Each structure stands twice: as C-alpha cells, then as structure tokens.
Amino acid sequence: MSTANANKPYQPPYWRYVTVLVAFAVLAGALGWRAVDLQVVRKDFLQHQGDARHLRVVSDPAHRGMLTDRTGEPLAISTPVETVWAHPGNLLEAADRLPELARMLDIDPSALAQRLRQRSGREFVYLRRHVSPDLAQQVMDLDLPGVALRREYRRFYPAGEVTGHLLGFTDVDDVGLEGLELAFESWLRGESGRKRVVQDRRGRIIEDVEQLREPRPGRDLELSIDRRLQYLAYRELKAAVNAHDAAGGSLVLMDQHTGEILAMVNQPAFNPNNRAGMESGSSRNSALVDAWEPGSTIKPFTVAAALDAGSVTPETEIDTGPGVIRVGGHRVRDLRDYGRIDVTEVLSKSSNIGAAKLALDLEDDALWRLLGRAGFGQRTGVGFPGEASGRLASMPSGSEIEQATLAFGYGLSATPLQLTRAYAAIAGDGTMPLPTFLRSDEAEERERVMSPEAAAAVRGMLEKATISGGTATRAQVPAYRVAGKTGTVHKSEAGGYAEDRYVAWFSGMAPASHPRLVLTVMLDEPRGEAYYGGQVAAPVFAEVMGGALRLLNVPPDGLERTPVPESLTAMGDERQ
C-alpha cells in the first residue's frame, strides 16, 4: 500500500449512507403515523380509556337536617367524618403491608386479606367507616396503593342518653332507625349530589371536573322539647328509680294549651352516641310504646262521667262502709273503712268502693264512652314509630264487676302519654289537645271529652287530693297550687295479678287555678317499703313541676304551703 493511500480518510461505502437515511426515514414515518393514529384516528377511543382509568363520577354527600329543641339548642347534628376505602386489586399489590394497615384499623389481618381477595374483581370496598381525623391521616401516611378516604357524615347527639329514647338514632349511612329520627326521616334526610372528578392511581381525588347534581342538605326541625326541662326530668326520674330500686320509669310533661310535649324521658336510659353492647329493647321509648293498667288515676274520669250524667254533685255522700262490698260475686275493698264520704273525698281518699258505686249507678256505656273520648284504647296521633294504642274494650261490658273495676283503673291499659293527654282534658276545661313533638303556638285541634263544669269540679277535687288528708301531699309545689291523682297497681301476670309487684303512678297539673302544664310520672316495680304512687311518684312530680314552672316563668297562684309532716300523713292516704 502506497503512502498516499494510507493517509487518505476512510470513506464508508455509499450503500451505508443510503441504509441509514432509509432507516431514519422509515422511523420518522412510523413515528408520524403513530402520532396521527393516536391523536386523530384513535383519539376518542384512547381518551375514553384514559377517562375510564382516572375520571370518575362520585357521590357528593349531603348532611342530614339538624334536630333542635324549642330554643334552637341542637339535639342531633350530622358532623363530617372520613371513611377508609380501597381498590382491592391495587391494595393486594402491597399484600406484605396488610398486617400494618389491619392493626391501625383494628381489623383482623387474615380477615382483611380474605375480604380483599373475595372482592378483587371490584373497584371499591369499605375498610373502616367513620374514623377520627387523626386515624384517617395515619392511614394515608402509610401511602398504600389503592387506599383512599371518602367524606361521609355521622350523627352526634349532644345530650346523649338524656334524649336517647326520644330522638332514637341513625345507622352508619345516617338513615333514621328509631324514634323521631325515623318518624321524620323524609324531612331530615339529605339528597346526595353527583360530580365528575379526576383520581390518581391511588384513587385520591385530585380535581373536580364537573358538578352533575348539586347535593340537597336535609331540613332542620325544631322540636317542642325544652332541653332544660328534659335534663330536669331525666335527673329526677333517674334519682327516683335508683332510690326505690325500680325496674324502670317514664315521665311525660305537656303544655296543655298547645299539646306540645316539653319533656319525655325513660329509665333505664341508653346513649345513642355509643351503642356498642346495647341490649335488645333498651331503645324502647316506654312512655308511648308500652302500656300498663293506670289504676286509681282513672277515678277522676269516673267522677266526671257521674257529674256529666247528673247523678251526683261534689257534695253527694256515698256510703263506703264497712270497707268492703261484693259485686257480682267478687269483693271490692278499700284500704280502710272510710264510712260515709262525699264525692270529693272519693277522689281525695281514693276510695275504690266509692268509684265502683258511682260507675254502677251510671248507664252501662257512660264511663266507657267518656274513656273512649279521652283517648284510651287508641293512639294519640303523635306519629311516633311503634306507639301503642293501649287497651279499652271495643264494647262496654255488661258485667257489673268489670264495670266496677274499670271505675278504678283495672281492665284497661294506657301509656304515660295517653294518660297525660287525658289529664290535659281536665286541665283544659273538658277539651283535649292533639299531642305534638313539634313546636306550636297553639293546639291544632281539641276534642271535647267532658263538660267544662265537670272538668272544673274534678280539678278542684284533685287539688284537695294534694293537701292534708289526700293521697298526694308529697306532690305539693311551694307557691303554686297543684292538682293530681295517685295510682298504685298490682302488675298483671299469668293467671292473675302479682302480690308483690306494682306500678306506681302520679298524674297532675299546675297551676291548679289556670293549668298550663300536665305531668305524668310512672315507676315500674319499685321495691322496698315505699312503693305507692303517693310515696314514690308524687315527689318526682313535685320536683319536676316546680322546676318547670319556674323555668317557664309561670306566675305563682298560691301562698307557699308548709309541707305536711310525715307523722301527720296517714300511710293509708298514700296507698292508692
């Protein structure tokens, strides 16, 4: 090789230039075609596929309406909370970290893994609902694939067990299950909206694209309940149930002018904020879903029937001696021989014999018809789920003993709310309001139960029952005149009545001169030496009624009375 050829630069063969140029041209053409294919030919398909992976239509939750008392104080509120959810397939990619997530959510690790595998074909599964903000943040800090948060609402009850039986509660989806939450479900329930969002690969929303439907929050509802009176009633009833070792109790306070229920409580209570371990039946609002025989609290209606029939006046004397009579082969007894007493004393001394004789002198259906007009044997129309109708025979009995026992409260049953409503007729000059749980300025309607004259006369007799010599001296309220009636009933059981199990009642009204409030107290199976209505129920009436009158600024209508010493209060006078 010559020196000239050795120094000449190397020149690749021409075919190599051509090959490289052709390769680049083909590559550029392929890329150009791919760009056209992706951006023009298959644009719609690919955009749909991308949207399918990252664009979602999700629910936009709406909160439930708030329940408030008559002064606007909240009784039930829906607060925003976070719920942890996951895409099962994505989360299973980090299967080795499932135990860490399970411990944080207090879930069994094997159960979590099994649930995810069973739903691996789905895109959504709840892991734990309604968690605290701190726990939600801790879960997201794990940075697990497919795990995300969802905003929901949880119901909270500021008064807890004080309003538990009345308000009821909602389920995990904020849907009413019991009580007023269920009764007004259609009013309180919100309607969720819908929106289109962009999610990242972990399912987290990174952008709101479009609001498809606006959420509609539930409507607030103002109740007739006064939270101050509810607390007062709860405290006094609970103290009485504990003091007398009773199985339970109920209390209803009503404004007789409007029919508004100002307080309604039961014992034992439950806390709707914490239902873990809640026993079956503990959420029953016994004040209107359970009925008992009302005993001597029915006697005022027996007297009213006799007054309206014109067969007696308050001064008419009745011979109750010698303390026992036979009616249809059965014995009717008083606690003692009261001898000859007038109709007023029939109530103040709570004479079974006097009430029976009044009823037996009436037409067979006179008392039955008055009790029917007073609402016994039928629901009150308050709209509470599961309200009991009580029991009153569909036809008057032709049996003398049944007519006699009906006169002093056996052979029928009533809820505390029914009895309260009936006593509102005595307080309201013979007309009875329609009870309501909603705030109202006046009663929507009133039903005539008895004549105004009979109602006024009975009211005066019931006032005498609360002073010395009556059955309800412990119902007195300082500076106010009160009127009311005690009742003590043997509980019915298979084959008859229990000898040592009782229901103690007191139902009354104040101020007696112009009644505004009507209150019924019932204690179920008080145990111990004190179990009569005048001993265990009347003092609860005095405390709650006194506090309610003062809180509502009701003017006093009488001088403060000096309490009757127990030594001067005959035990027999409280045993009805």
TAWO-V256338 format. One record per residue. N is the residue number from 1. RES is the residue in one letter. OMEGA is omega in whole degrees, -180 to 180 (NA if undefined). Layout:
n=N res=RES omega=OMEGA
n=N res=RES omega=OMEGA
//
This chain:
n=1 res=M omega=-177
n=2 res=S omega=180
n=3 res=T omega=180
n=4 res=A omega=180
n=5 res=N omega=-179
n=6 res=A omega=-178
n=7 res=N omega=-179
n=8 res=K omega=-180
n=9 res=P omega=-179
n=10 res=Y omega=178
n=11 res=Q omega=179
n=12 res=P omega=178
n=13 res=P omega=-178
n=14 res=Y omega=-176
n=15 res=W omega=178
n=16 res=R omega=176
n=17 res=Y omega=-178
n=18 res=V omega=-179
n=19 res=T omega=-180
n=20 res=V omega=-180
n=21 res=L omega=178
n=22 res=V omega=-179
n=23 res=A omega=178
n=24 res=F omega=179
n=25 res=A omega=178
n=26 res=V omega=180
n=27 res=L omega=179
n=28 res=A omega=178
n=29 res=G omega=179
n=30 res=A omega=179
n=31 res=L omega=178
n=32 res=G omega=178
n=33 res=W omega=180
n=34 res=R omega=179
n=35 res=A omega=178
n=36 res=V omega=-180
n=37 res=D omega=-177
n=38 res=L omega=-172
n=39 res=Q omega=-178
n=40 res=V omega=-173
n=41 res=V omega=-175
n=42 res=R omega=-177
n=43 res=K omega=-176
n=44 res=D omega=-180
n=45 res=F omega=-178
n=46 res=L omega=178
n=47 res=Q omega=177
n=48 res=H omega=179
n=49 res=Q omega=178
n=50 res=G omega=178
n=51 res=D omega=-179
n=52 res=A omega=-179
n=53 res=R omega=-174
n=54 res=H omega=-180
n=55 res=L omega=-176
n=56 res=R omega=170
n=57 res=V omega=-175
n=58 res=V omega=178
n=59 res=S omega=176
n=60 res=D omega=-169
n=61 res=P omega=176
n=62 res=A omega=-177
n=63 res=H omega=179
n=64 res=R omega=179
n=65 res=G omega=-178
n=66 res=M omega=171
n=67 res=L omega=179
n=68 res=T omega=173
n=69 res=D omega=-173
n=70 res=R omega=179
n=71 res=T omega=-180
n=72 res=G omega=178
n=73 res=E omega=-177
n=74 res=P omega=176
n=75 res=L omega=178
n=76 res=A omega=-176
n=77 res=I omega=173
n=78 res=S omega=-179
n=79 res=T omega=180
n=80 res=P omega=177
n=81 res=V omega=179
n=82 res=E omega=175
n=83 res=T omega=-179
n=84 res=V omega=178
n=85 res=W omega=-177
n=86 res=A omega=167
n=87 res=H omega=-172
n=88 res=P omega=-178
n=89 res=G omega=-180
n=90 res=N omega=-178
n=91 res=L omega=179
n=92 res=L omega=175
n=93 res=E omega=177
n=94 res=A omega=-175
n=95 res=A omega=-178
n=96 res=D omega=-178
n=97 res=R omega=180
n=98 res=L omega=179
n=99 res=P omega=179
n=100 res=E omega=178
n=101 res=L omega=-178
n=102 res=A omega=179
n=103 res=R omega=-179
n=104 res=M omega=-179
n=105 res=L omega=-180
n=106 res=D omega=178
n=107 res=I omega=176
n=108 res=D omega=-176
n=109 res=P omega=-180
n=110 res=S omega=178
n=111 res=A omega=178
n=112 res=L omega=-180
n=113 res=A omega=180
n=114 res=Q omega=179
n=115 res=R omega=180
n=116 res=L omega=180
n=117 res=R omega=180
n=118 res=Q omega=-178
n=119 res=R omega=-176
n=120 res=S omega=179
n=121 res=G omega=-180
n=122 res=R omega=179
n=123 res=E omega=-174
n=124 res=F omega=172
n=125 res=V omega=176
n=126 res=Y omega=172
n=127 res=L omega=174
n=128 res=R omega=-176
n=129 res=R omega=174
n=130 res=H omega=179
n=131 res=V omega=179
n=132 res=S omega=179
n=133 res=P omega=-180
n=134 res=D omega=180
n=135 res=L omega=179
n=136 res=A omega=-180
n=137 res=Q omega=179
n=138 res=Q omega=179
n=139 res=V omega=-179
n=140 res=M omega=178
n=141 res=D omega=176
n=142 res=L omega=178
n=143 res=D omega=179
n=144 res=L omega=179
n=145 res=P omega=175
n=146 res=G omega=-179
n=147 res=V omega=-178
n=148 res=A omega=179
n=149 res=L omega=177
n=150 res=R omega=-180
n=151 res=R omega=175
n=152 res=E omega=180
n=153 res=Y omega=178
n=154 res=R omega=-179
n=155 res=R omega=179
n=156 res=F omega=-177
n=157 res=Y omega=-175
n=158 res=P omega=-177
n=159 res=A omega=177
n=160 res=G omega=-174
n=161 res=E omega=179
n=162 res=V omega=180
n=163 res=T omega=-174
n=164 res=G omega=-177
n=165 res=H omega=-177
n=166 res=L omega=-176
n=167 res=L omega=-174
n=168 res=G omega=-179
n=169 res=F omega=178
n=170 res=T omega=176
n=171 res=D omega=-176
n=172 res=V omega=177
n=173 res=D omega=178
n=174 res=D omega=177
n=175 res=V omega=-176
n=176 res=G omega=-180
n=177 res=L omega=-176
n=178 res=E omega=170
n=179 res=G omega=-178
n=180 res=L omega=175
n=181 res=E omega=178
n=182 res=L omega=-177
n=183 res=A omega=-177
n=184 res=F omega=-177
n=185 res=E omega=-176
n=186 res=S omega=179
n=187 res=W omega=-174
n=188 res=L omega=-173
n=189 res=R omega=174
n=190 res=G omega=178
n=191 res=E omega=-177
n=192 res=S omega=175
n=193 res=G omega=178
n=194 res=R omega=177
n=195 res=K omega=178
n=196 res=R omega=-176
n=197 res=V omega=172
n=198 res=V omega=180
n=199 res=Q omega=174
n=200 res=D omega=-175
n=201 res=R omega=177
n=202 res=R omega=177
n=203 res=G omega=-180
n=204 res=R omega=179
n=205 res=I omega=-180
n=206 res=I omega=179
n=207 res=E omega=170
n=208 res=D omega=-176
n=209 res=V omega=-173
n=210 res=E omega=174
n=211 res=Q omega=-177
n=212 res=L omega=179
n=213 res=R omega=-180
n=214 res=E omega=175
n=215 res=P omega=178
n=216 res=R omega=-180
n=217 res=P omega=175
n=218 res=G omega=-178
n=219 res=R omega=178
n=220 res=D omega=-179
n=221 res=L omega=179
n=222 res=E omega=-178
n=223 res=L omega=177
n=224 res=S omega=-176
n=225 res=I omega=172
n=226 res=D omega=-174
n=227 res=R omega=179
n=228 res=R omega=-180
n=229 res=L omega=177
n=230 res=Q omega=177
n=231 res=Y omega=180
n=232 res=L omega=-180
n=233 res=A omega=180
n=234 res=Y omega=-177
n=235 res=R omega=-176
n=236 res=E omega=179
n=237 res=L omega=179
n=238 res=K omega=179
n=239 res=A omega=-179
n=240 res=A omega=179
n=241 res=V omega=179
n=242 res=N omega=-177
n=243 res=A omega=-177
n=244 res=H omega=177
n=245 res=D omega=-178
n=246 res=A omega=177
n=247 res=A omega=-180
n=248 res=G omega=179
n=249 res=G omega=178
n=250 res=S omega=179
n=251 res=L omega=178
n=252 res=V omega=177
n=253 res=L omega=-176
n=254 res=M omega=169
n=255 res=D omega=-173
n=256 res=Q omega=178
n=257 res=H omega=-174
n=258 res=T omega=-174
n=259 res=G omega=-179
n=260 res=E omega=174
n=261 res=I omega=-174
n=262 res=L omega=178
n=263 res=A omega=176
n=264 res=M omega=-177
n=265 res=V omega=178
n=266 res=N omega=171
n=267 res=Q omega=-2
n=268 res=P omega=-178
n=269 res=A omega=174
n=270 res=F omega=-178
n=271 res=N omega=-179
n=272 res=P omega=177
n=273 res=N omega=-179
n=274 res=N omega=-175
n=275 res=R omega=178
n=276 res=A omega=179
n=277 res=G omega=-179
n=278 res=M omega=-178
n=279 res=E omega=179
n=280 res=S omega=179
n=281 res=G omega=-177
n=282 res=S omega=180
n=283 res=S omega=-180
n=284 res=R omega=176
n=285 res=N omega=-173
n=286 res=S omega=-179
n=287 res=A omega=177
n=288 res=L omega=174
n=289 res=V omega=177
n=290 res=D omega=-177
n=291 res=A omega=178
n=292 res=W omega=173
n=293 res=E omega=-173
n=294 res=P omega=176
n=295 res=G omega=-172
n=296 res=S omega=176
n=297 res=T omega=177
n=298 res=I omega=-175
n=299 res=K omega=177
n=300 res=P omega=-180
n=301 res=F omega=173
n=302 res=T omega=179
n=303 res=V omega=180
n=304 res=A omega=178
n=305 res=A omega=179
n=306 res=A omega=178
n=307 res=L omega=180
n=308 res=D omega=178
n=309 res=A omega=180
n=310 res=G omega=-177
n=311 res=S omega=-179
n=312 res=V omega=168
n=313 res=T omega=179
n=314 res=P omega=-178
n=315 res=E omega=-179
n=316 res=T omega=-179
n=317 res=E omega=178
n=318 res=I omega=179
n=319 res=D omega=179
n=320 res=T omega=-180
n=321 res=G omega=1
n=322 res=P omega=180
n=323 res=G omega=177
n=324 res=V omega=175
n=325 res=I omega=178
n=326 res=R omega=178
n=327 res=V omega=178
n=328 res=G omega=179
n=329 res=G omega=180
n=330 res=H omega=180
n=331 res=R omega=171
n=332 res=V omega=-173
n=333 res=R omega=163
n=334 res=D omega=179
n=335 res=L omega=177
n=336 res=R omega=178
n=337 res=D omega=180
n=338 res=Y omega=179
n=339 res=G omega=180
n=340 res=R omega=-180
n=341 res=I omega=178
n=342 res=D omega=-175
n=343 res=V omega=177
n=344 res=T omega=180
n=345 res=E omega=175
n=346 res=V omega=178
n=347 res=L omega=-175
n=348 res=S omega=178
n=349 res=K omega=179
n=350 res=S omega=-178
n=351 res=S omega=175
n=352 res=N omega=-179
n=353 res=I omega=179
n=354 res=G omega=179
n=355 res=A omega=-180
n=356 res=A omega=-180
n=357 res=K omega=177
n=358 res=L omega=-178
n=359 res=A omega=-178
n=360 res=L omega=177
n=361 res=D omega=180
n=362 res=L omega=170
n=363 res=E omega=-173
n=364 res=D omega=-174
n=365 res=D omega=-174
n=366 res=A omega=-180
n=367 res=L omega=-180
n=368 res=W omega=-180
n=369 res=R omega=179
n=370 res=L omega=178
n=371 res=L omega=177
n=372 res=G omega=178
n=373 res=R omega=180
n=374 res=A omega=173
n=375 res=G omega=179
n=376 res=F omega=180
n=377 res=G omega=180
n=378 res=Q omega=180
n=379 res=R omega=-176
n=380 res=T omega=-178
n=381 res=G omega=-178
n=382 res=V omega=175
n=383 res=G omega=-180
n=384 res=F omega=-178
n=385 res=P omega=176
n=386 res=G omega=-179
n=387 res=E omega=180
n=388 res=A omega=178
n=389 res=S omega=-174
n=390 res=G omega=-177
n=391 res=R omega=170
n=392 res=L omega=-176
n=393 res=A omega=-179
n=394 res=S omega=177
n=395 res=M omega=178
n=396 res=P omega=-179
n=397 res=S omega=176
n=398 res=G omega=-178
n=399 res=S omega=179
n=400 res=E omega=-177
n=401 res=I omega=178
n=402 res=E omega=176
n=403 res=Q omega=179
n=404 res=A omega=-178
n=405 res=T omega=176
n=406 res=L omega=-178
n=407 res=A omega=177
n=408 res=F omega=162
n=409 res=G omega=173
n=410 res=Y omega=-180
n=411 res=G omega=172
n=412 res=L omega=177
n=413 res=S omega=-177
n=414 res=A omega=173
n=415 res=T omega=175
n=416 res=P omega=178
n=417 res=L omega=178
n=418 res=Q omega=-179
n=419 res=L omega=178
n=420 res=T omega=-180
n=421 res=R omega=180
n=422 res=A omega=178
n=423 res=Y omega=175
n=424 res=A omega=176
n=425 res=A omega=177
n=426 res=I omega=179
n=427 res=A omega=-174
n=428 res=G omega=177
n=429 res=D omega=173
n=430 res=G omega=178
n=431 res=T omega=-172
n=432 res=M omega=-179
n=433 res=P omega=172
n=434 res=L omega=-179
n=435 res=P omega=178
n=436 res=T omega=173
n=437 res=F omega=-180
n=438 res=L omega=-180
n=439 res=R omega=-176
n=440 res=S omega=180
n=441 res=D omega=179
n=442 res=E omega=-179
n=443 res=A omega=180
n=444 res=E omega=179
n=445 res=E omega=178
n=446 res=R omega=-179
n=447 res=E omega=179
n=448 res=R omega=-179
n=449 res=V omega=-178
n=450 res=M omega=-180
n=451 res=S omega=177
n=452 res=P omega=-180
n=453 res=E omega=180
n=454 res=A omega=-180
n=455 res=A omega=180
n=456 res=A omega=180
n=457 res=A omega=180
n=458 res=V omega=179
n=459 res=R omega=177
n=460 res=G omega=178
n=461 res=M omega=-180
n=462 res=L omega=176
n=463 res=E omega=179
n=464 res=K omega=178
n=465 res=A omega=-178
n=466 res=T omega=180
n=467 res=I omega=-174
n=468 res=S omega=-178
n=469 res=G omega=179
n=470 res=G omega=-177
n=471 res=T omega=-170
n=472 res=A omega=-179
n=473 res=T omega=-179
n=474 res=R omega=177
n=475 res=A omega=-176
n=476 res=Q omega=178
n=477 res=V omega=-179
n=478 res=P omega=176
n=479 res=A omega=179
n=480 res=Y omega=172
n=481 res=R omega=-180
n=482 res=V omega=178
n=483 res=A omega=-179
n=484 res=G omega=-175
n=485 res=K omega=176
n=486 res=T omega=174
n=487 res=G omega=176
n=488 res=T omega=-170
n=489 res=V omega=169
n=490 res=H omega=179
n=491 res=K omega=179
n=492 res=S omega=176
n=493 res=E omega=-178
n=494 res=A omega=177
n=495 res=G omega=179
n=496 res=G omega=-177
n=497 res=Y omega=179
n=498 res=A omega=-179
n=499 res=E omega=-172
n=500 res=D omega=177
n=501 res=R omega=-171
n=502 res=Y omega=166
n=503 res=V omega=-177
n=504 res=A omega=-176
n=505 res=W omega=159
n=506 res=F omega=176
n=507 res=S omega=-177
n=508 res=G omega=-173
n=509 res=M omega=177
n=510 res=A omega=-13
n=511 res=P omega=-174
n=512 res=A omega=-179
n=513 res=S omega=178
n=514 res=H omega=-171
n=515 res=P omega=172
n=516 res=R omega=-175
n=517 res=L omega=175
n=518 res=V omega=-173
n=519 res=L omega=176
n=520 res=T omega=177
n=521 res=V omega=177
n=522 res=M omega=173
n=523 res=L omega=-178
n=524 res=D omega=177
n=525 res=E omega=171
n=526 res=P omega=-176
n=527 res=R omega=-179
n=528 res=G omega=-177
n=529 res=E omega=-180
n=530 res=A omega=178
n=531 res=Y omega=179
n=532 res=Y omega=-179
n=533 res=G omega=180
n=534 res=G omega=-178
n=535 res=Q omega=-172
n=536 res=V omega=-177
n=537 res=A omega=-178
n=538 res=A omega=178
n=539 res=P omega=177
n=540 res=V omega=176
n=541 res=F omega=-176
n=542 res=A omega=-178
n=543 res=E omega=-177
n=544 res=V omega=-179
n=545 res=M omega=179
n=546 res=G omega=179
n=547 res=G omega=-179
n=548 res=A omega=180
n=549 res=L omega=-180
n=550 res=R omega=-179
n=551 res=L omega=-180
n=552 res=L omega=178
n=553 res=N omega=176
n=554 res=V omega=-177
n=555 res=P omega=176
n=556 res=P omega=-180
n=557 res=D omega=179
n=558 res=G omega=177
n=559 res=L omega=179
n=560 res=E omega=-179
n=561 res=R omega=174
n=562 res=T omega=-179
n=563 res=P omega=179
n=564 res=V omega=178
n=565 res=P omega=-179
n=566 res=E omega=-179
n=567 res=S omega=-179
n=568 res=L omega=-179
n=569 res=T omega=-178
n=570 res=A omega=-180
n=571 res=M omega=-179
n=572 res=G omega=-179
n=573 res=D omega=-179
n=574 res=E omega=-173
n=575 res=R omega=177
n=576 res=Q omega=NA
//
